[in-house]
Amino acid sequence: MLLKSTETVSETIIAYMQDHLDQNITLDELSNIVHLEKSHLVRFFRNETGKTSIESLIEMRLTKASDLVATSDLCIYEIATQCGYNTVSFFISKYKQRYGMTPEVHRRVLKQLN
């Protein structure tokens, strides 16, 4: 993926992360995509978005997970895997930290509302 002339560094990185949420994404990989040293990438990304690439990646993964919890019948393990989490317990803890409840509880609450 090359940086398009109309895209900022963060837009390119965000697009890449969105397309690869289920994969292990490293800072080395991201810096290669935009042809910047890691330290420059970190600074550019934070200046453009106000958060780190890791914070953005976690937010994207948890948003996708929440969408899948609400709209699919996938089991929690499948959701975790599709959102780039290799360990279900870690996924559940991050999900609970963000939404205040586990994915299964969130799914039950959503079903009761509908």
C-alpha positions in Angstrom: 0.0 0.0 0.0 1.5 3.3 -1.0 0.7 6.7 0.5 -1.6 8.5 -2.0 -0.8 12.2 -2.5 -4.2 13.2 -1.1 -3.9 11.0 2.0 -2.3 11.9 5.3 -0.1 9.4 7.1 -2.8 8.6 9.6 -5.4 8.1 6.8 -3.2 5.6 5.1 -2.4 3.8 8.4 -6.1 3.7 9.5 -7.2 2.3 6.1 -4.5 -0.4 6.3 -5.5 -1.3 9.9 -9.2 -1.4 9.0 -8.4 -3.9 6.2 -6.2 -6.1 8.4 -8.0 -6.0 11.8 -7.8 -9.7 12.1 -4.0 -9.8 11.7 -1.1 -9.0 13.9 -0.1 -5.5 12.9 3.3 -4.2 14.0 4.8 -0.8 14.1 7.5 -2.0 11.7 4.9 -3.0 9.2 3.1 0.3 9.5 6.3 2.3 9.1 7.2 0.4 6.0 3.8 1.2 4.5 4.2 4.9 4.8 8.0 4.9 4.3 8.8 6.6 7.6 11.0 5.6 10.5 8.9 4.3 13.5 9.6 7.4 15.6 8.4 9.7 12.8 5.3 7.6 12.2 4.4 7.6 15.9 4.8 11.4 16.0 2.9 12.1 12.8 0.1 9.7 13.7 -0.4 11.2 17.2 -0.2 14.8 15.8 -2.8 14.0 13.2 -5.2 11.9 15.3 -4.5 12.8 18.9 -3.9 9.2 19.8 -1.4 6.5 19.2 -1.7 3.9 16.4 -2.2 1.2 19.1 -5.0 3.1 20.7 -6.7 3.6 17.3 -6.2 -0.1 16.5 -7.8 -1.2 19.7 -10.7 1.2 19.2 -11.3 -0.1 15.7 -11.1 -3.7 16.8 -13.5 -3.2 19.7 -15.9 -1.2 17.5 -16.0 -4.1 15.0 -16.4 -6.6 17.9 -19.4 -4.6 19.2 -20.9 -4.6 15.8 -20.5 -8.3 15.5 -21.9 -8.9 19.0 -25.0 -6.9 18.0 -25.6 -8.2 14.5 -24.3 -11.7 14.3 -24.7 -15.1 16.0 -20.9 -15.7 15.9 -19.5 -17.2 19.1 -17.3 -15.0 21.2 -14.2 -16.9 20.1 -15.0 -16.3 16.4 -15.6 -12.6 17.1 -12.3 -12.3 19.0 -10.4 -14.0 16.1 -12.1 -11.8 13.4 -11.1 -8.7 15.5 -7.4 -9.7 15.8 -7.4 -11.2 19.3 -5.6 -14.4 19.8 -6.7 -14.9 23.4 -10.4 -14.9 24.2 -9.8 -13.9 27.8 -7.8 -10.9 26.8 -10.5 -9.9 24.2 -13.2 -10.2 26.9 -11.2 -8.1 29.4 -10.6 -5.3 26.8 -14.3 -5.5 25.7 -15.5 -5.2 29.3 -13.1 -2.4 30.0 -14.5 -0.5 27.0 -18.2 -1.3 27.2 -18.6 -2.1 30.9 -19.8 -5.6 30.3 -18.7 -8.8 28.6 -19.6 -9.5 25.0 -22.1 -12.2 26.0 -23.8 -9.9 28.5 -23.8 -7.2 25.9 -25.5 -9.5 23.4 -28.1 -10.5 25.9 -28.9 -6.9 26.8 -29.2 -6.0 23.1 -31.5 -8.9 22.4 -33.7 -7.9 25.3 -34.0 -4.4 23.9 -35.1 -5.7 20.5 
